[in-house]
Amino acid sequence: MNTEIITYFLILLLGVSFVLPACYFLVLHFDNQQYAFLKKLKWTGVLLLGLLCLWITVPNFTEMLSRDYRILEGSCILEPSESKRTSIDITLTETNDMFSFRDGPDLDAYGKKVPYYCRVTTTRNQAFEIDYRVYDKDTKKLLYAN
């Protein structure tokens, strides 16, 4: 199991762990004058943050459980991410789709002048990247597998 899938499930669990206690507190204690307004506001913020996490992850939940992924293949350009040196940005040249992964391959060259052949696995709506493989463009020899 790679880091992208683990991150997905952590966001999902974080959303559930925020929503359930916030709903419990707000339903039982909302009309109670004994609790301060700021405490109620804090739990409302926790509820909204949990709902945001669930809103991001729930549409892809069935795809993640059933492993119903989409595989995109084609010639690609690999570029190191500007924000993190260990991350990699993969751009498929035919569709101009761009994907970011946390662990970049140790290849000899990067950039637009060095085309590779890539196979990227994502969810159906391309919201979460799962893994990728980098091949030599001419020989189709596997150079790196995530």
Backbone as JSON, one array per atom type, in Angstrom:
{
  "sequence": "MNTEIITYFLILLLGVSFVLPACYFLVLHFDNQQYAFLKKLKWTGVLLLGLLCLWITVPNFTEMLSRDYRILEGSCILEPSESKRTSIDITLTETNDMFSFRDGPDLDAYGKKVPYYCRVTTTRNQAFEIDYRVYDKDTKKLLYAN",
  "N": [[0.85, -1.17, 0.0], [0.68, 2.12, -0.95], [1.81, 5.53, -0.23], [-0.06, 7.4, -1.12], [-2.56, 6.12, -1.04], [-2.7, 5.55, 1.68], [-2.75, 8.16, 2.7], [-5.23, 8.98, 1.69], [-7.05, 7.32, 3.15], [-6.44, 8.19, 5.74], [-7.35, 10.86, 5.68], [-10.06, 10.34, 5.33], [-10.68, 8.92, 7.74], [-10.04, 10.94, 9.55], [-12.02, 12.8, 8.93], [-14.35, 11.37, 9.73], [-13.77, 11.04, 12.44], [-13.89, 13.66, 13.29], [-16.5, 14.51, 12.67], [-18.38, 12.83, 14.05], [-17.99, 13.17, 17.0], [-18.45, 15.95, 17.09], [-21.08, 16.22, 16.15], [-22.38, 14.8, 18.17], [-21.83, 16.4, 20.45], [-22.98, 18.88, 19.65], [-25.69, 18.26, 19.21], [-26.58, 17.34, 21.71], [-25.9, 19.43, 23.51], [-26.51, 21.94, 22.49], [-28.69, 23.67, 23.07], [-28.25, 24.1, 25.71], [-27.58, 26.42, 28.14], [-25.48, 26.46, 29.79], [-23.04, 25.93, 28.62], [-20.42, 27.71, 27.04], [-20.54, 30.19, 24.43], [-18.31, 30.26, 22.74], [-17.3, 27.68, 22.98], [-19.3, 26.21, 21.74], [-19.06, 27.3, 19.22], [-16.5, 26.42, 18.56], [-16.92, 23.63, 18.34], [-18.65, 23.65, 16.22], [-16.95, 24.53, 14.2], [-15.19, 22.33, 14.16], [-16.96, 20.4, 13.25], [-17.53, 21.42, 10.66], [-14.97, 21.25, 9.51], [-14.58, 18.46, 9.57], [-16.68, 17.7, 7.87], [-15.74, 18.8, 5.5], [-13.46, 17.21, 5.04], [-14.74, 14.74, 4.64], [-16.26, 15.39, 2.4], [-14.32, 15.61, 0.47], [-13.3, 12.99, 0.31], [-15.36, 10.96, 0.29], [-16.75, 10.7, -2.28], [-15.01, 9.06, -3.76], [-14.9, 6.7, -2.39], [-16.03, 4.1, -2.92], [-14.58, 3.38, -5.18], [-12.01, 3.22, -4.14], [-12.24, 1.12, -2.29], [-13.08, -1.05, -3.88], [-11.04, -1.14, -5.61], [-11.23, -0.03, -8.16], [-9.78, 1.35, -10.5], [-8.46, 3.84, -12.76], [-6.41, 3.6, -15.58], [-3.96, 5.41, -17.11], [-2.06, 5.84, -20.0], [0.85, 6.69, -21.9], [3.1, 8.89, -23.72], [5.23, 10.89, -21.74], [6.25, 13.66, -19.64], [8.63, 14.18, -17.19], [9.08, 16.11, -14.35], [10.85, 17.59, -11.7], [9.19, 18.57, -8.73], [8.49, 21.96, -7.89], [7.97, 22.76, -5.34], [8.74, 20.75, -3.53], [11.68, 18.89, -3.34], [11.82, 16.13, -3.44], [9.5, 15.35, -4.63], [7.59, 14.61, -7.63], [6.4, 15.75, -10.77], [4.25, 14.6, -13.19], [3.48, 14.84, -16.54], [1.25, 13.93, -18.92], [1.68, 13.86, -22.34], [-0.12, 13.58, -24.51], [-2.74, 13.97, -23.51], [-2.41, 16.08, -21.83], [-2.68, 15.89, -19.1], [-1.88, 16.33, -15.68], [-0.02, 15.01, -12.99], [0.88, 14.59, -9.58], [3.33, 13.2, -7.49], [4.67, 11.96, -4.43], [7.11, 10.61, -4.11], [9.88, 10.76, -6.03], [11.42, 9.37, -8.97], [14.78, 8.09, -9.32], [16.23, 9.06, -11.87], [18.24, 9.5, -14.85], [17.85, 11.88, -16.32], [15.67, 14.73, -16.52], [12.78, 16.68, -17.54], [11.53, 18.58, -20.44], [12.95, 17.86, -22.69], [13.56, 15.22, -22.48], [11.75, 12.69, -23.15], [9.57, 10.24, -21.74], [7.87, 7.08, -21.37], [4.88, 6.62, -19.74], [2.85, 5.09, -17.23], [0.09, 5.72, -15.48], [-1.82, 5.32, -12.6], [-4.97, 6.16, -11.43], [-7.84, 7.37, -9.53], [-11.2, 7.11, -10.83], [-12.22, 9.7, -11.38], [-9.91, 11.14, -11.35], [-9.1, 12.33, -8.98], [-7.47, 11.36, -6.95], [-4.18, 10.24, -7.05], [-2.77, 7.06, -7.59], [-0.57, 5.2, -8.27], [2.48, 5.03, -10.27], [4.34, 4.21, -13.25], [7.43, 4.3, -14.92], [8.71, 4.11, -18.12], [11.22, 3.39, -20.61], [11.07, 5.3, -23.55], [11.55, 4.3, -26.14], [12.33, 1.53, -26.0], [10.52, 0.49, -24.2], [11.25, -0.48, -21.74], [11.09, -1.08, -18.29], [11.81, 1.49, -16.1], [11.33, 2.66, -13.64], [9.26, 1.92, -10.9], [6.58, 2.85, -8.92]],
  "CA": [[0.0, 0.0, 0.0], [1.56, 3.28, -1.06], [1.5, 6.67, 0.62], [-1.26, 8.11, -1.59], [-3.73, 5.41, -0.52], [-2.7, 5.76, 3.13], [-3.21, 9.53, 2.92], [-6.67, 9.01, 1.43], [-7.77, 6.74, 4.27], [-6.25, 9.06, 6.91], [-8.28, 11.98, 5.55], [-11.4, 9.79, 5.57], [-10.81, 8.67, 9.18], [-10.04, 12.24, 10.21], [-13.36, 13.37, 8.76], [-15.29, 10.65, 10.58], [-13.46, 11.32, 13.85], [-14.31, 15.03, 13.59], [-17.95, 14.69, 12.53], [-19.15, 12.13, 15.07], [-18.04, 13.87, 18.3], [-19.04, 17.29, 16.95], [-22.54, 16.04, 16.1], [-22.8, 14.4, 19.52], [-21.81, 17.57, 21.33], [-23.91, 19.93, 19.22], [-27.08, 17.83, 19.39], [-26.92, 17.24, 23.13], [-25.61, 20.6, 24.33], [-26.67, 23.21, 21.78], [-29.63, 24.55, 23.78], [-27.82, 24.25, 27.09], [-26.98, 27.73, 28.38], [-24.33, 26.27, 30.67], [-21.83, 25.92, 27.81], [-20.12, 29.02, 26.47], [-20.74, 30.35, 23.0], [-17.07, 29.92, 22.04], [-17.19, 26.23, 22.94], [-20.22, 25.76, 20.69], [-18.46, 27.73, 17.96], [-15.37, 25.52, 18.31], [-17.44, 22.35, 17.87], [-19.2, 23.89, 14.88], [-15.78, 24.53, 13.32], [-14.73, 20.94, 14.03], [-17.94, 19.74, 12.38], [-17.31, 21.87, 9.29], [-13.71, 20.67, 9.04], [-14.84, 17.05, 9.31], [-17.51, 17.59, 6.67], [-14.86, 19.08, 4.37], [-12.67, 15.98, 4.8], [-15.63, 13.73, 4.07], [-16.67, 15.84, 1.08], [-13.21, 15.33, -0.43], [-12.98, 11.57, 0.19], [-16.48, 10.03, 0.12], [-17.08, 10.34, -3.67], [-14.1, 8.04, -4.28], [-14.8, 5.61, -1.43], [-16.29, 2.8, -3.54], [-13.46, 3.08, -6.08], [-10.85, 2.82, -3.34], [-12.47, -0.19, -1.69], [-13.15, -2.09, -4.91], [-9.84, -0.98, -6.44], [-11.7, 0.26, -9.51], [-8.94, 2.47, -10.86], [-8.3, 4.18, -14.18], [-5.0, 3.57, -15.96], [-3.65, 6.29, -18.24], [-0.75, 5.53, -20.55], [1.28, 7.53, -23.0], [4.38, 9.54, -23.54], [5.1, 11.83, -20.62], [7.38, 14.49, -19.24], [8.85, 14.16, -15.74], [9.76, 17.3, -13.85], [10.84, 17.68, -10.23], [8.26, 19.58, -8.22], [9.16, 23.16, -7.41], [7.76, 22.94, -3.9], [9.53, 19.77, -2.78], [12.68, 18.28, -4.22], [11.61, 14.69, -3.57], [8.26, 15.12, -5.37], [7.71, 14.6, -9.09], [5.21, 16.09, -11.54], [4.19, 13.85, -14.44], [2.54, 15.41, -17.49], [1.03, 13.11, -20.11], [1.71, 14.83, -23.42], [-1.28, 13.49, -25.4], [-3.95, 14.5, -22.87], [-1.99, 17.23, -21.03], [-3.03, 15.66, -17.7], [-0.72, 16.46, -14.8], [-0.14, 14.27, -11.75], [1.99, 14.82, -8.65], [3.62, 12.1, -6.59], [5.61, 12.35, -3.38], [8.44, 10.02, -4.27], [10.35, 10.87, -7.4], [12.39, 8.35, -9.36], [16.17, 8.5, -9.53], [16.53, 8.87, -13.28], [19.39, 10.28, -15.31], [17.5, 13.2, -16.82], [14.28, 15.16, -16.4], [12.44, 17.85, -18.34], [10.81, 18.43, -21.7], [13.8, 17.29, -23.73], [13.73, 13.79, -22.24], [10.43, 12.07, -23.02], [9.46, 8.88, -21.24], [6.54, 6.48, -21.52], [4.4, 6.46, -18.37], [1.57, 4.44, -16.93], [-0.36, 6.34, -14.23], [-3.07, 4.78, -12.07], [-5.69, 7.14, -10.62], [-9.26, 7.08, -9.38], [-11.94, 7.39, -12.08], [-12.33, 11.14, -11.63], [-8.55, 11.64, -11.25], [-8.94, 13.13, -7.78], [-6.36, 10.81, -6.18], [-3.22, 9.44, -7.78], [-2.46, 5.83, -6.86], [0.84, 4.9, -8.51], [2.95, 5.28, -11.64], [5.5, 3.47, -13.75], [8.14, 5.03, -15.95], [9.36, 3.23, -19.07], [11.97, 4.01, -21.68], [10.12, 5.56, -24.62], [11.82, 3.5, -27.33], [12.38, 0.08, -25.74], [9.46, 0.16, -23.24], [11.86, -1.15, -20.59], [10.7, -0.45, -17.03], [12.89, 2.21, -15.44], [10.98, 2.93, -12.25], [7.88, 1.6, -10.5], [6.24, 3.43, -7.62]],
  "C": [[0.9, 1.24, 0.0], [1.04, 4.47, -0.25], [0.25, 7.42, 0.18], [-2.53, 7.45, -1.05], [-3.83, 5.6, 1.0], [-3.19, 7.16, 3.46], [-4.71, 9.65, 2.71], [-7.44, 8.49, 2.64], [-7.58, 7.55, 5.56], [-7.18, 10.27, 6.86], [-9.71, 11.52, 5.82], [-11.63, 9.55, 7.06], [-10.81, 9.97, 9.98], [-11.41, 12.9, 10.1], [-14.38, 12.7, 9.65], [-15.04, 10.98, 12.05], [-13.76, 12.76, 14.24], [-15.82, 15.16, 13.61], [-18.72, 14.05, 13.68], [-19.15, 12.83, 16.43], [-18.67, 15.27, 18.2], [-20.56, 17.2, 16.88], [-23.08, 15.68, 17.48], [-22.88, 15.61, 20.44], [-22.87, 18.59, 20.93], [-25.36, 19.53, 19.42], [-27.46, 17.83, 20.86], [-26.82, 18.56, 23.89], [-25.86, 21.93, 23.63], [-27.6, 24.17, 22.51], [-29.24, 24.8, 25.23], [-27.08, 25.58, 27.27], [-25.72, 27.63, 29.23], [-23.01, 26.33, 29.88], [-21.64, 27.26, 27.12], [-20.31, 29.01, 24.95], [-19.5, 29.94, 22.22], [-16.87, 28.41, 21.95], [-18.11, 25.65, 21.87], [-19.68, 26.13, 19.31], [-17.29, 26.83, 17.57], [-15.87, 24.19, 17.75], [-18.1, 22.48, 16.5], [-18.07, 23.92, 13.85], [-15.22, 23.14, 13.1], [-15.66, 20.16, 13.11], [-17.73, 20.13, 10.92], [-16.01, 21.32, 8.7], [-13.86, 19.19, 8.73], [-15.68, 16.84, 8.07], [-16.7, 17.89, 5.41], [-14.02, 17.86, 4.02], [-13.53, 14.9, 4.16], [-16.06, 14.11, 2.66], [-15.58, 15.55, 0.05], [-13.09, 13.83, -0.69], [-14.15, 10.66, -0.14], [-16.82, 9.74, -1.34], [-16.2, 9.25, -4.27], [-14.04, 6.79, -3.4], [-15.02, 4.24, -2.07], [-15.16, 2.41, -4.49], [-12.24, 2.62, -5.29], [-11.03, 1.44, -2.73], [-12.46, -1.3, -2.73], [-11.94, -2.08, -5.83], [-10.21, -0.81, -7.92], [-10.98, 1.53, -9.98], [-8.93, 2.68, -12.37], [-6.81, 4.22, -14.47], [-4.82, 4.42, -17.21], [-2.23, 6.0, -18.7], [-0.42, 6.5, -21.67], [2.63, 8.15, -22.73], [4.21, 10.68, -22.53], [6.39, 12.6, -20.4], [7.45, 14.47, -17.72], [9.61, 15.41, -15.34], [9.73, 17.28, -12.33], [9.91, 18.8, -9.8], [9.03, 20.77, -7.68], [9.04, 23.32, -5.91], [8.62, 21.99, -3.07], [10.48, 19.08, -3.75], [12.47, 16.78, -4.39], [10.35, 14.36, -4.35], [8.5, 15.22, -6.86], [6.37, 14.98, -9.7], [5.29, 15.36, -12.87], [3.11, 14.48, -15.31], [2.44, 14.47, -18.68], [0.86, 14.05, -21.3], [0.48, 14.76, -24.32], [-2.51, 14.16, -24.8], [-3.68, 15.75, -22.05], [-2.47, 17.12, -19.58], [-1.77, 15.72, -16.86], [-1.0, 15.77, -13.47], [1.08, 14.56, -10.89], [2.1, 13.63, -7.71], [4.71, 12.53, -5.62], [7.01, 11.8, -3.59], [8.83, 10.03, -5.74], [11.38, 9.8, -7.72], [13.8, 8.94, -9.49], [16.55, 8.17, -10.96], [17.68, 9.79, -13.68], [19.03, 11.7, -15.7], [16.0, 13.46, -16.65], [14.04, 16.29, -17.39], [11.81, 17.52, -19.67], [11.65, 17.78, -22.79], [13.97, 15.79, -23.6], [12.36, 13.16, -22.07], [10.53, 10.63, -22.53], [8.07, 8.35, -21.61], [6.07, 6.15, -20.11], [3.07, 5.74, -18.34], [1.16, 4.92, -15.54], [-1.7, 5.73, -13.85], [-3.7, 5.81, -11.14], [-7.1, 6.63, -10.35], [-9.96, 7.52, -10.66], [-12.03, 8.88, -12.39], [-10.99, 11.87, -11.48], [-8.34, 12.55, -10.04], [-7.75, 12.67, -6.95], [-5.48, 9.97, -7.09], [-2.86, 8.22, -6.94], [-0.99, 5.46, -7.04], [1.2, 5.21, -9.96], [4.13, 4.38, -11.95], [6.11, 4.26, -14.89], [8.91, 4.02, -16.8], [10.22, 4.05, -20.01], [11.04, 4.16, -22.88], [10.33, 4.64, -25.81], [11.71, 2.0, -27.06], [11.26, -0.41, -24.85], [9.99, -0.65, -22.05], [11.49, -0.36, -19.33], [11.91, 0.18, -16.36], [12.61, 2.44, -13.96], [9.52, 2.56, -12.02], [7.66, 2.14, -9.1], [5.72, 2.33, -6.73]]
}
